[in-house]
Amino acid sequence: MKFLMLISIIFIQQNLFAFEIHAHRGGSSNYSKNSMNAILEGLEKGAYASELDIHLTKDDHFVVIHDPVIDLKKCKSPIQKQLDTLVVRNLSLAEVTSFKCKNGDYLPENIPSLEDVLIETKKYNTQKLNIEMKYSNKATKYVYKNNYTELYPSLNILAAQLHEILTKHNSYDRVIIQSFSVDFLVLIKTISDSVITSYLYKGSYLKLLPEKVIAKHKIRKYLWIPNYRKAFKIMKHQNFDYFSPTVGQISHKLYKKQFKKHIINSRNKQNVDFKILPWTVNDKDKINDYLGELDGVITDRPELFM
């Protein structure tokens, strides 16, 4: 009897661990998002991974920040008045990390570099960092003090620099690289055959829907429309490791049927090996219809799922 109980406990623990909890920007209730302390706290709490966002500076160092432009409402630096730009790509590592940023009532913290994060999290060798490579080929210009600047470097530069830093710290086995850019994920896979990739997805942007559809389904006039049939074909063809849709879409009655048919059912029937990891799930009720069919969540509240 004791042996059977022990086997049952081990089985339960393995299944709990199999459901991956990714702490969104650290998922901290004590520190500002994307701060070093938040990232460390997510791992300390036992999350499978701490999720974070990165941008590249002008001297080719990655820094952990969500937006390509530093927000002076949240971030302050003793040298900010001397700067001619707030675009991360046009600032040096020293300039970017001189800024202290805060969310809400949390204490401000300096923007960390990815290199420092890789070093500080090395002791959590059974857990991972889920790193989002920020990129857009649409919104590429920004104006500050009458200076027009590019927001992003080329995909080739981003992939090469990321490969360099991950190789330097022997970190490919403890990171997941996620992006909305299929081209970037394909590129990083050609550079490293061991990289774990995650396809962030929200579909195509439509500016206007018929008024009858808006009124019936109580949705905004401007929104992203998913095409899960097309998304599945990409996952199957490119062999990405994770499919990461927004929870707002997969929990909406307008898209549930399509998501189940073209992602969940197609994955199972065609035996395509990838995990489903929706973002950002802060309410368990949002995924009740998919119990046993999801492989984890990206969440601001990791404690909800532990």
C-alpha positions in Angstrom: 0.0 0.0 0.0 2.8 2.5 0.9 4.5 1.6 -2.4 1.3 2.4 -4.3 0.9 5.7 -2.5 4.5 6.7 -3.2 4.0 5.9 -6.9 0.8 8.0 -6.9 2.6 11.0 -5.3 5.4 10.8 -7.9 2.9 10.5 -10.7 1.0 13.6 -9.4 4.2 15.6 -9.0 5.3 14.7 -12.5 2.0 15.8 -14.0 2.0 19.1 -12.1 5.5 19.8 -13.3 4.4 18.9 -16.9 2.1 21.9 -16.8 4.5 24.7 -17.4 4.1 28.0 -15.6 5.9 30.9 -17.3 6.1 34.0 -15.1 5.2 36.9 -17.3 8.0 39.5 -17.1 8.9 37.8 -13.8 5.3 37.5 -12.7 6.2 39.3 -9.5 3.9 40.8 -6.9 6.8 42.6 -5.2 8.9 44.1 -7.9 8.6 46.0 -11.2 8.1 44.0 -14.4 11.2 42.9 -16.3 13.4 43.9 -13.4 16.2 41.6 -12.2 14.4 41.0 -8.9 11.2 40.1 -10.6 12.9 37.6 -13.0 14.7 36.0 -10.0 11.5 35.9 -7.9 9.6 34.1 -10.7 12.2 31.3 -10.7 12.5 31.4 -6.9 8.8 30.7 -6.6 9.2 27.6 -8.7 7.9 28.7 -12.1 9.1 26.6 -15.0 10.4 29.8 -16.7 10.6 33.5 -16.2 9.5 35.4 -19.3 11.2 38.6 -20.3 11.5 41.0 -23.3 14.7 42.2 -25.0 15.9 45.0 -27.3 19.4 45.6 -28.7 21.4 48.8 -27.9 23.5 50.7 -30.4 26.7 49.0 -29.1 25.0 45.6 -29.6 24.1 44.6 -26.1 20.7 43.2 -25.3 18.7 44.9 -22.5 15.6 43.7 -20.7 12.8 46.1 -21.5 9.4 45.7 -23.1 9.2 48.7 -25.4 11.7 50.0 -28.0 11.4 53.5 -26.6 12.1 54.4 -22.9 9.0 55.8 -21.3 9.9 58.8 -19.2 6.7 58.4 -17.2 8.0 55.2 -15.7 11.8 55.5 -16.1 14.2 58.2 -14.9 17.9 58.7 -15.4 20.4 61.3 -14.2 21.5 61.8 -17.8 18.2 61.8 -19.6 18.2 65.5 -20.3 21.5 65.1 -22.2 20.1 62.4 -24.5 19.0 63.2 -28.1 16.9 60.0 -28.3 15.0 57.6 -26.1 15.1 54.7 -28.6 17.0 51.8 -27.1 18.6 50.9 -30.4 20.2 54.4 -30.5 21.5 54.4 -26.9 24.5 52.6 -25.5 24.3 49.9 -22.9 25.5 52.3 -20.2 22.9 54.9 -21.2 20.0 52.4 -21.1 21.0 50.8 -17.9 21.3 54.2 -16.2 17.5 54.4 -16.2 15.5 53.2 -13.2 12.0 52.1 -14.1 9.0 51.2 -12.0 5.5 49.8 -12.3 2.8 51.0 -9.9 4.0 51.4 -6.3 7.1 49.2 -6.7 10.5 50.5 -6.1 12.3 51.6 -9.3 15.2 49.4 -10.5 17.8 49.8 -13.2 17.1 48.2 -16.6 19.1 45.0 -16.6 21.2 43.7 -19.4 20.5 40.2 -20.8 24.0 39.2 -20.0 23.6 40.0 -16.3 20.3 38.1 -16.3 22.0 35.0 -17.8 24.7 35.2 -15.1 22.4 35.8 -12.2 20.0 33.0 -13.1 22.6 30.4 -13.9 22.1 28.7 -10.5 18.5 27.9 -11.5 19.8 25.3 -14.0 16.6 23.2 -14.1 14.4 26.2 -15.0 14.4 28.4 -18.0 14.2 31.9 -19.3 11.5 32.5 -21.9 13.0 35.4 -23.9 10.9 37.4 -26.3 12.8 39.0 -29.2 11.1 42.2 -29.9 10.8 43.1 -33.5 8.5 44.8 -36.0 8.9 45.6 -39.7 6.0 48.0 -39.6 6.4 50.6 -36.9 10.0 51.4 -37.5 10.3 55.2 -37.0 10.3 57.4 -33.9 10.7 61.1 -33.4 12.3 62.7 -30.4 13.7 66.3 -30.3 13.2 66.4 -34.0 15.4 63.4 -34.6 14.0 60.5 -36.7 15.4 57.2 -35.7 14.9 53.5 -36.5 13.4 51.4 -33.8 14.9 48.0 -34.8 18.0 46.6 -36.4 17.8 43.9 -39.1 16.8 40.4 -38.2 20.2 39.2 -39.2 21.8 41.4 -36.6 19.4 40.4 -33.9 19.9 36.7 -34.6 23.7 37.0 -34.8 24.0 39.0 -31.6 21.6 36.6 -29.7 23.5 33.6 -30.9 26.8 35.2 -29.7 25.5 36.0 -26.1 23.9 32.6 -25.7 27.0 30.8 -26.9 29.2 32.9 -24.7 27.3 31.8 -21.6 26.5 28.3 -22.8 22.8 29.1 -22.3 21.0 27.5 -25.3 19.8 24.6 -23.1 18.1 26.9 -20.5 16.3 29.4 -22.7 13.2 29.5 -24.9 13.3 32.1 -27.7 9.8 33.5 -28.5 8.7 36.0 -31.1 5.8 37.1 -33.2 8.2 37.1 -36.2 8.2 33.8 -38.0 11.2 35.0 -40.1 13.2 35.6 -36.9 12.4 32.2 -35.5 13.3 30.5 -38.7 16.6 32.4 -38.8 17.7 31.6 -35.3 16.8 27.9 -36.0 19.2 28.0 -39.0 22.0 29.3 -36.7 21.4 26.9 -33.9 19.8 23.5 -34.3 19.4 23.2 -30.5 17.4 26.3 -29.9 13.9 26.0 -28.4 11.5 28.3 -30.3 8.0 29.6 -29.5 5.7 31.2 -32.0 3.7 34.1 -30.3 0.5 34.6 -32.2 -2.4 37.0 -32.4 -3.3 36.9 -36.1 -3.9 39.7 -38.6 -4.9 43.3 -37.7 -8.2 44.4 -39.1 -9.2 48.0 -38.8 -13.0 47.6 -39.1 -15.6 44.9 -38.8 -19.3 45.1 -39.8 -21.3 46.9 -37.2 -23.6 43.8 -36.8 -20.6 41.6 -35.9 -19.4 44.2 -33.4 -22.8 44.6 -31.7 -23.5 40.8 -31.6 -20.2 39.7 -30.2 -19.4 42.9 -28.1 -16.0 43.4 -29.6 -13.9 46.4 -30.5 -13.9 47.9 -34.0 -10.1 47.5 -34.2 -8.7 44.1 -33.3 -6.5 41.2 -34.2 -8.2 38.3 -36.1 -6.7 34.9 -35.7 -6.4 32.3 -38.6 -5.6 29.1 -36.7 -5.7 27.0 -39.8 -2.8 29.1 -41.2 -1.0 29.1 -37.9 -1.1 25.3 -37.7 0.4 25.0 -41.1 3.3 27.3 -40.0 3.8 25.2 -36.8 3.8 22.0 -38.8 6.1 23.3 -41.5 8.6 25.1 -39.3 8.7 22.7 -36.4 8.6 25.4 -33.7 8.4 23.9 -30.2 5.6 26.1 -28.8 2.5 27.8 -30.1 1.7 30.7 -27.9 -1.7 32.4 -28.7 -3.3 35.2 -26.7 -5.8 34.0 -24.1 -8.2 36.8 -25.1 -8.8 35.1 -28.4 -8.9 31.4 -27.4 -11.3 32.2 -24.6 -13.7 34.2 -26.9 -16.8 32.4 -28.2 -16.0 33.8 -31.7 -12.7 31.8 -31.9 -13.0 28.8 -29.6 -14.3 26.4 -32.2 -11.6 27.4 -34.7 -8.9 27.1 -32.1 -10.0 23.6 -31.0 -10.4 22.4 -34.5 -7.3 23.7 -36.2 -4.8 23.8 -33.4 -5.7 21.2 -30.7 -7.4 18.6 -32.9 -5.0 19.0 -35.8 -2.0 18.7 -33.5 -3.4 15.4 -32.0 -4.7 13.9 -35.3 -1.6 14.7 -37.3 0.8 13.9 -34.4 2.6 17.3 -34.8 4.8 17.7 -31.7 4.5 21.2 -30.2 3.3 22.6 -26.9 0.4 25.1 -26.5 1.2 28.0 -24.2 -1.3 30.9 -24.1 -0.5 34.4 -22.8 -1.3 36.2 -20.6 -3.5 34.0 -18.4 -4.4 35.7 -15.1 -7.8 34.0 -14.6 -8.3 30.2 -14.5 -11.8 30.5 -15.8 -10.4 31.7 -19.1 -8.9 28.3 -19.9 -11.6 26.0 -18.3 -12.7 24.8 -21.7 -9.1 23.5 -22.4 -8.3 21.6 -19.3 -5.9 18.8 -20.2 -5.3 20.3 -23.6 -2.9 23.1 -22.8 0.8 22.5 -21.8 1.1 25.6 -19.7 0.5 29.3 -19.4 2.3 32.6 -19.4 0.9 34.5 -16.4 1.4 37.6 -14.3 0.1 35.5 -11.3 2.1 32.2 -11.2 0.9 31.5 -7.7 -2.6 30.8 -9.2 -1.4 27.7 -11.0 1.0 26.3 -8.3 
